[in-house]
């Protein structure tokens, strides 16, 4: 059985559209996952279940803020680092 051959687009717009569609799909999913993960971290704030102090909270918030800053930098340039460093 023969399969239809897909023609290459002449204007290149469909390539851009598909890249845009891919970006939107991945960005929405990953952002939802990140928000969910942050909410799970927030559940650690239950003082009846966990023991922590303000310095622990500050370290978590600082680490998350640092990654948001790194995200902004990566999105505005083509370079970026991919390391994960976090300890309480």
Secondary structure, DSSP 8 states (H G I E B T S, - for coil): ---------SSSHHHHHHHHHHHHHHHHHHHHHHHHHHHHHHGGG-TTT----HHHHHHHHHHHHHHHHHHHHHHHSS----------
